[in-house]
């Protein structure tokens, strides 16, 4: 897992240290549960949101590669709702929006071309 950290509300949160305990995708040991007890609820919540934001971003990348721009946009918006400072998600959301617009223009151009051929206009 990649190590990433953010400054959030004055705390330096290293999300990987808590991700094993907080992330529902991973099983955790008793030792990690005891280590996480020392942190405040606010820090746990921030770390959990950062980790989940990262996983939502990765899901969005998968949807983007499949050219499913609607689901990619939804996942990125959810990731930004959890961690608004996620710069990767912000940049990627712009990229998804541009790709969706291009796809829409291509679809319209193709429909117009088919209509013109049906009418006999070249």
N, C-alpha and C positions, 0 to 999 in steps of 0.2 A: 504494500500500500504506500502511496506517495505521502510524504510528510509535507503538510502545508499549515501555515499559521496566519492568523489575522489579528489586527488590532481592532477590538470591538469594545466600545464603552470603557476604554481605558485599560482593559485586560489584555494581556498577551495570552491567547488561548491556543494551545497546541492540541488540535482536535484528535490527532492520532492516539494520544495517550488515553483519551476517554472513549474513543470510537469502539473499541472492543466491548466495553461495558454498555455503551449507550445504543449502539447500532443493532437493530433487530435482525439484520442479515447474518450476523456472526454469533456463534455461541461464545460464552465467556466463562472464565474460571472463577472460583471463589476468591482467589487473590485479587483479581481485577475489581471484583465487587467491593472488596474491603478498601482498596486504594481509592476508588471513586467516592466513597463515603466522606472523605475528607474535604471534598470540594463543595462549594455552596450550590444551591439549587439553580441560581442564576447562571453560574459558570457552566453547569451541566447542560442547561437548556441551550445556551449559546453554542457550546461544542456540538450538541446533538443537531442543532439546526445547520451548522456549518457542514457536518458530515453528510447529513441527508441532502443538503444542497449540492454537494459534490456528486453524490450518487444520482440525483435527478439530472444533473448536467450530463453525466455519462449516458444515461438513458436517452436523453434528447439527442446526443450525438448519434446514437444508434438509429433513432427515427429519421434523422437528417440523412444519414447514409442510405436509408431505404426510400428516400424522397417522400416521406410522410411528414410534411411541413406543419400540418395542423397539430398533430400530437407532439412534435418537437417544440413548437411554440408553447403549448400548454405546459410541458415539463419545464421549460426554461422559465416561464412566468412563475411556476410553483417554486422553482429553485431560488429565484430572486425574491419571492415573498418570504422565504425562510432566511436567506442571507442576502440582503440588498447590496452588500459590498463585493459580491462575487463578480470580479471584472471579466473573467472568462465567459460567464453566462451572459453578461450584458453585450459583449462583442458578438457572441455567437447568436444571440437573439436578433441583432441587426442583420447578421448574415442570413439567418433563416427568413426574415422578413423580405430581404432583397430577392432571395431565391424563390420565394412564394410569388412575389410580384412578377418576376421573369417568367415563371411557369404559367401564370395566369395570362400574360401577354402572348406567350407562345400558343396557348390553347385558343385564345380569341382569334389570333392570326390564322390558325389552322382552320377554325370554323368558318371564318370569312372566305378563305381560299376555297373551301368545299362548297360554300354557297355560290360563289362566283362561277365555279365550274358547273354547278347544277343549272345555273341561269344561262350559261354559254358565254359569259364574260371572262376574257383571259387577262 
